[in-house]
């Protein structure tokens, strides 16, 4: 847990040093990663369901 907090702190400290435009780019990228992960998880759940039905 301590390492997570340190990562969050490091991200925030670096984020604060960026211009507003760069902060927006960081936010856009983070949102992209979150969506990509959600899509991947959803595809894995679908694939698992299909395999289960085929067995």
Biopython code that builds the backbone (N, CA, C, O; Angstrom):
import numpy as np
from Bio.PDB.StructureBuilder import StructureBuilder

atoms = [
    (1, "UNK", "N", (0.823, -1.201, 0.000)),
    (1, "UNK", "CA", (0.000, 0.000, 0.000)),
    (1, "UNK", "C", (0.863, 1.259, 0.000)),
    (1, "UNK", "O", (0.527, 2.251, -0.647)),
    (2, "UNK", "N", (1.957, 1.211, 0.718)),
    (2, "UNK", "CA", (2.860, 2.357, 0.806)),
    (2, "UNK", "C", (3.401, 2.743, -0.564)),
    (2, "UNK", "O", (3.527, 3.925, -0.884)),
    (3, "UNK", "N", (3.717, 1.736, -1.366)),
    (3, "UNK", "CA", (4.261, 2.027, -2.694)),
    (3, "UNK", "C", (3.208, 2.692, -3.580)),
    (3, "UNK", "O", (3.548, 3.558, -4.386)),
    (4, "UNK", "N", (1.952, 2.310, -3.448)),
    (4, "UNK", "CA", (0.883, 2.937, -4.222)),
    (4, "UNK", "C", (0.784, 4.411, -3.878)),
    (4, "UNK", "O", (0.664, 5.254, -4.767)),
    (5, "UNK", "N", (0.832, 4.720, -2.606)),
    (5, "UNK", "CA", (0.765, 6.115, -2.185)),
    (5, "UNK", "C", (1.960, 6.880, -2.738)),
    (5, "UNK", "O", (1.812, 8.017, -3.188)),
    (6, "UNK", "N", (3.130, 6.276, -2.710)),
    (6, "UNK", "CA", (4.316, 6.939, -3.248)),
    (6, "UNK", "C", (4.187, 7.189, -4.737)),
    (6, "UNK", "O", (4.620, 8.233, -5.225)),
    (7, "UNK", "N", (3.605, 6.257, -5.464)),
    (7, "UNK", "CA", (3.385, 6.442, -6.904)),
    (7, "UNK", "C", (2.399, 7.589, -7.117)),
    (7, "UNK", "O", (2.627, 8.464, -7.953)),
    (8, "UNK", "N", (1.315, 7.580, -6.366)),
    (8, "UNK", "CA", (0.327, 8.660, -6.487)),
    (8, "UNK", "C", (0.958, 10.009, -6.177)),
    (8, "UNK", "O", (0.713, 10.988, -6.882)),
    (9, "UNK", "N", (1.764, 10.063, -5.132)),
    (9, "UNK", "CA", (2.421, 11.317, -4.763)),
    (9, "UNK", "C", (3.365, 11.779, -5.865)),
    (9, "UNK", "O", (3.404, 12.962, -6.202)),
    (10, "UNK", "N", (4.117, 10.853, -6.417)),
    (10, "UNK", "CA", (5.059, 11.203, -7.486)),
    (10, "UNK", "C", (4.309, 11.716, -8.715)),
    (10, "UNK", "O", (4.735, 12.680, -9.350)),
    (11, "UNK", "N", (3.207, 11.075, -9.041)),
    (11, "UNK", "CA", (2.410, 11.518, -10.189)),
    (11, "UNK", "C", (1.865, 12.920, -9.940)),
    (11, "UNK", "O", (1.956, 13.790, -10.807)),
    (12, "UNK", "N", (1.302, 13.134, -8.762)),
    (12, "UNK", "CA", (0.746, 14.458, -8.444)),
    (12, "UNK", "C", (1.811, 15.543, -8.449)),
    (12, "UNK", "O", (1.588, 16.633, -8.977)),
    (13, "UNK", "N", (2.957, 15.253, -7.867)),
    (13, "UNK", "CA", (4.034, 16.252, -7.828)),
    (13, "UNK", "C", (4.483, 16.619, -9.244)),
    (13, "UNK", "O", (4.690, 17.793, -9.549)),
    (14, "UNK", "N", (4.629, 15.626, -10.091)),
    (14, "UNK", "CA", (5.031, 15.903, -11.466)),
    (14, "UNK", "C", (3.925, 16.575, -12.252)),
    (14, "UNK", "O", (4.184, 17.459, -13.069)),
    (15, "UNK", "N", (2.701, 16.162, -12.010)),
    (15, "UNK", "CA", (1.559, 16.748, -12.708)),
    (15, "UNK", "C", (1.446, 18.239, -12.421)),
    (15, "UNK", "O", (1.167, 19.037, -13.316)),
    (16, "UNK", "N", (1.666, 18.602, -11.164)),
    (16, "UNK", "CA", (1.547, 20.009, -10.758)),
    (16, "UNK", "C", (2.579, 20.902, -11.448)),
    (16, "UNK", "O", (2.374, 22.109, -11.572)),
    (17, "UNK", "N", (3.666, 20.320, -11.887)),
    (17, "UNK", "CA", (4.709, 21.125, -12.525)),
    (17, "UNK", "C", (4.441, 21.356, -14.015)),
    (17, "UNK", "O", (5.150, 22.121, -14.668)),
    (18, "UNK", "N", (3.420, 20.694, -14.542)),
    (18, "UNK", "CA", (3.112, 20.820, -15.966)),
    (18, "UNK", "C", (2.128, 21.945, -16.231)),
    (18, "UNK", "O", (1.379, 22.365, -15.348)),
    (19, "UNK", "N", (2.148, 22.421, -17.469)),
    (19, "UNK", "CA", (1.158, 23.418, -17.880)),
    (19, "UNK", "C", (-0.222, 22.765, -17.941)),
    (19, "UNK", "O", (-0.343, 21.540, -17.944)),
    (20, "UNK", "N", (-1.248, 23.593, -17.988)),
    (20, "UNK", "CA", (-2.619, 23.080, -18.048)),
    (20, "UNK", "C", (-2.813, 22.165, -19.264)),
    (20, "UNK", "O", (-3.460, 21.122, -19.166)),
    (21, "UNK", "N", (-2.252, 22.563, -20.402)),
    (21, "UNK", "CA", (-2.382, 21.746, -21.616)),
    (21, "UNK", "C", (-1.762, 20.360, -21.427)),
    (21, "UNK", "O", (-2.343, 19.355, -21.837)),
    (22, "UNK", "N", (-0.603, 20.310, -20.816)),
    (22, "UNK", "CA", (0.065, 19.027, -20.578)),
    (22, "UNK", "C", (-0.687, 18.201, -19.538)),
    (22, "UNK", "O", (-0.755, 16.976, -19.643)),
    (23, "UNK", "N", (-1.253, 18.876, -18.531)),
    (23, "UNK", "CA", (-2.065, 18.159, -17.550)),
    (23, "UNK", "C", (-3.263, 17.511, -18.238)),
    (23, "UNK", "O", (-3.640, 16.388, -17.904)),
    (24, "UNK", "N", (-3.861, 18.215, -19.199)),
    (24, "UNK", "CA", (-4.993, 17.653, -19.937)),
    (24, "UNK", "C", (-4.555, 16.436, -20.747)),
    (24, "UNK", "O", (-5.292, 15.454, -20.837)),
    (25, "UNK", "N", (-3.360, 16.493, -21.337)),
    (25, "UNK", "CA", (-2.841, 15.341, -22.076)),
    (25, "UNK", "C", (-2.659, 14.133, -21.157)),
    (25, "UNK", "O", (-2.966, 13.003, -21.536)),
    (26, "UNK", "N", (-2.162, 14.382, -19.956)),
    (26, "UNK", "CA", (-1.985, 13.297, -18.983)),
    (26, "UNK", "C", (-3.346, 12.695, -18.639)),
    (26, "UNK", "O", (-3.499, 11.474, -18.611)),
    (27, "UNK", "N", (-4.319, 13.540, -18.380)),
    (27, "UNK", "CA", (-5.664, 13.062, -18.063)),
    (27, "UNK", "C", (-6.243, 12.247, -19.220)),
    (27, "UNK", "O", (-6.822, 11.183, -19.004)),
    (28, "UNK", "N", (-6.090, 12.740, -20.429)),
    (28, "UNK", "CA", (-6.587, 12.011, -21.601)),
    (28, "UNK", "C", (-5.934, 10.635, -21.696)),
    (28, "UNK", "O", (-6.604, 9.645, -21.991)),
    (29, "UNK", "N", (-4.638, 10.574, -21.447)),
    (29, "UNK", "CA", (-3.915, 9.304, -21.534)),
    (29, "UNK", "C", (-4.368, 8.339, -20.448)),
    (29, "UNK", "O", (-4.554, 7.150, -20.707)),
    (30, "UNK", "N", (-4.545, 8.846, -19.238)),
    (30, "UNK", "CA", (-5.004, 7.992, -18.138)),
    (30, "UNK", "C", (-6.397, 7.451, -18.452)),
    (30, "UNK", "O", (-6.667, 6.270, -18.231)),
    (31, "UNK", "N", (-7.273, 8.296, -18.960)),
    (31, "UNK", "CA", (-8.617, 7.843, -19.314)),
    (31, "UNK", "C", (-8.557, 6.795, -20.426)),
    (31, "UNK", "O", (-9.329, 5.836, -20.415)),
    (32, "UNK", "N", (-7.651, 6.970, -21.378)),
    (32, "UNK", "CA", (-7.452, 5.982, -22.433)),
    (32, "UNK", "C", (-7.019, 4.643, -21.839)),
    (32, "UNK", "O", (-7.544, 3.599, -22.225)),
    (33, "UNK", "N", (-6.076, 4.664, -20.912)),
    (33, "UNK", "CA", (-5.606, 3.427, -20.279)),
    (33, "UNK", "C", (-6.726, 2.738, -19.506)),
    (33, "UNK", "O", (-6.855, 1.515, -19.556)),
    (34, "UNK", "N", (-7.526, 3.512, -18.800)),
    (34, "UNK", "CA", (-8.637, 2.944, -18.039)),
    (34, "UNK", "C", (-9.628, 2.275, -18.989)),
    (34, "UNK", "O", (-10.083, 1.161, -18.732)),
    (35, "UNK", "N", (-9.962, 2.954, -20.087)),
    (35, "UNK", "CA", (-10.905, 2.395, -21.053)),
    (35, "UNK", "C", (-10.336, 1.157, -21.726)),
    (35, "UNK", "O", (-11.048, 0.174, -21.928)),
    (36, "UNK", "N", (-9.064, 1.202, -22.070)),
    (36, "UNK", "CA", (-8.401, 0.063, -22.702)),
    (36, "UNK", "C", (-8.431, -1.155, -21.782)),
    (36, "UNK", "O", (-8.691, -2.273, -22.226)),
    (37, "UNK", "N", (-8.167, -0.930, -20.514)),
    (37, "UNK", "CA", (-8.189, -2.019, -19.536)),
    (37, "UNK", "C", (-9.600, -2.579, -19.388)),
    (37, "UNK", "O", (-9.789, -3.794, -19.328)),
    (38, "UNK", "N", (-10.591, -1.685, -19.330)),
    (38, "UNK", "CA", (-11.981, -2.130, -19.204)),
    (38, "UNK", "C", (-12.382, -2.951, -20.419)),
    (38, "UNK", "O", (-13.036, -3.985, -20.279)),
    (39, "UNK", "N", (-11.999, -2.502, -21.607)),
    (39, "UNK", "CA", (-12.328, -3.233, -22.828)),
    (39, "UNK", "C", (-11.665, -4.604, -22.841)),
    (39, "UNK", "O", (-12.286, -5.592, -23.232)),
    (40, "UNK", "N", (-10.414, -4.667, -22.417)),
    (40, "UNK", "CA", (-9.687, -5.937, -22.388)),
    (40, "UNK", "C", (-10.351, -6.903, -21.407)),
    (40, "UNK", "O", (-10.517, -8.086, -21.706)),
    (41, "UNK", "N", (-10.729, -6.392, -20.239)),
    (41, "UNK", "CA", (-11.395, -7.240, -19.246)),
    (41, "UNK", "C", (-12.733, -7.746, -19.768)),
    (41, "UNK", "O", (-13.098, -8.901, -19.551)),
    (42, "UNK", "N", (-13.452, -6.880, -20.452)),
    (42, "UNK", "CA", (-14.746, -7.274, -21.006)),
    (42, "UNK", "C", (-14.552, -8.361, -22.068)),
    (42, "UNK", "O", (-15.315, -9.326, -22.104)),
    (43, "UNK", "N", (-13.556, -8.216, -22.918)),
    (43, "UNK", "CA", (-13.290, -9.229, -23.944)),
    (43, "UNK", "C", (-12.888, -10.559, -23.318)),
    (43, "UNK", "O", (-13.283, -11.621, -23.799)),
    (44, "UNK", "N", (-12.105, -10.499, -22.248)),
    (44, "UNK", "CA", (-11.708, -11.731, -21.567)),
    (44, "UNK", "C", (-12.915, -12.425, -20.950)),
    (44, "UNK", "O", (-13.002, -13.652, -20.977)),
    (45, "UNK", "N", (-13.844, -11.658, -20.396)),
    (45, "UNK", "CA", (-15.053, -12.245, -19.827)),
    (45, "UNK", "C", (-15.903, -12.893, -20.919)),
    (45, "UNK", "O", (-16.450, -13.978, -20.718)),
    (46, "UNK", "N", (-16.013, -12.247, -22.051)),
    (46, "UNK", "CA", (-16.774, -12.812, -23.167)),
    (46, "UNK", "C", (-16.121, -14.094, -23.648)),
    (46, "UNK", "O", (-16.809, -15.087, -23.885)),
    (47, "UNK", "N", (-14.800, -14.090, -23.797)),
    (47, "UNK", "CA", (-14.081, -15.279, -24.258)),
    (47, "UNK", "C", (-14.241, -16.424, -23.271)),
    (47, "UNK", "O", (-14.407, -17.575, -23.675)),
    (48, "UNK", "N", (-14.192, -16.121, -21.990)),
    (48, "UNK", "CA", (-14.377, -17.155, -20.975)),
    (48, "UNK", "C", (-15.783, -17.748, -21.076)),
    (48, "UNK", "O", (-15.957, -18.963, -20.983)),
    (49, "UNK", "N", (-16.763, -16.903, -21.264)),
    (49, "UNK", "CA", (-18.148, -17.370, -21.405)),
    (49, "UNK", "C", (-18.328, -18.253, -22.621)),
    (49, "UNK", "O", (-19.027, -19.265, -22.561)),
    (50, "UNK", "N", (-17.701, -17.878, -23.726)),
    (50, "UNK", "CA", (-17.799, -18.667, -24.959)),
    (50, "UNK", "C", (-17.132, -20.018, -24.755)),
    (50, "UNK", "O", (-17.686, -21.045, -25.147)),
    (51, "UNK", "N", (-15.957, -20.031, -24.149)),
    (51, "UNK", "CA", (-15.263, -21.306, -23.900)),
    (51, "UNK", "C", (-16.096, -22.206, -22.997)),
    (51, "UNK", "O", (-16.180, -23.414, -23.216)),
    (52, "UNK", "N", (-16.713, -21.604, -21.975)),
    (52, "UNK", "CA", (-17.521, -22.365, -21.027)),
    (52, "UNK", "C", (-18.699, -23.012, -21.747)),
    (52, "UNK", "O", (-19.035, -24.167, -21.483)),
    (53, "UNK", "N", (-19.322, -22.273, -22.652)),
    (53, "UNK", "CA", (-20.481, -22.805, -23.382)),
    (53, "UNK", "C", (-20.072, -23.898, -24.363)),
    (53, "UNK", "O", (-20.847, -24.811, -24.649)),
    (54, "UNK", "N", (-18.850, -23.798, -24.874)),
    (54, "UNK", "CA", (-18.382, -24.800, -25.837)),
    (54, "UNK", "C", (-18.008, -26.111, -25.167)),
    (54, "UNK", "O", (-18.002, -27.161, -25.811)),
    (55, "UNK", "N", (-17.697, -26.057, -23.889)),
    (55, "UNK", "CA", (-17.306, -27.268, -23.164)),
    (55, "UNK", "C", (-18.474, -27.990, -22.702)),
    (55, "UNK", "O", (-18.342, -29.038, -22.070)),
]
sb = StructureBuilder()
sb.init_structure("model")
sb.init_model(0)
sb.init_chain("A")
sb.init_seg("    ")
for serial, (resi, resn, name, xyz) in enumerate(atoms, 1):
    if name == "N":
        sb.init_residue(resn, " ", resi, " ")
    sb.init_atom(name, np.array(xyz, "f"), 0.0, 1.0, " ", f" {name:<3s}", serial, name[0])
structure = sb.get_structure()
